Amino acid sequence: MTTTNQEKSQIIGTYRTHDKDTGSAEVQIALLTHRIKQLTEHFKMHKKDHHSRRGLLTLVGKRRGLLRYLKGCNPQAHADLLKKLDLRK
């Protein structure tokens, strides 16, 4: 259920802005999105896991804040990231 180092490295490699980038807003949003999708799948099987659901809501809130920050700093990168991650239709 956790993200392996290989998956994390692959996500960082896909969404980084330069060679040594591991913590930019784009990378953080991509990692949070991956974790949110994992938890969503978890809840399809474990409907009554309310403790993890609270963690999911925390992750969604963090991602929302980072998306708001990115939109203010770089609207074009925000739009590109939304399209890449397929977050909004």
Buried (B, 14 or more C-beta within 10 A) or exposed (E): EEEEEEEBEEBBEEBBEEEEEEEBBBBBBBBBBBBBEBBEEBBEEEEEBEEEBEEBEEBBEBBEEBBEBBBEEBEEBBEEBBEBBEEEE
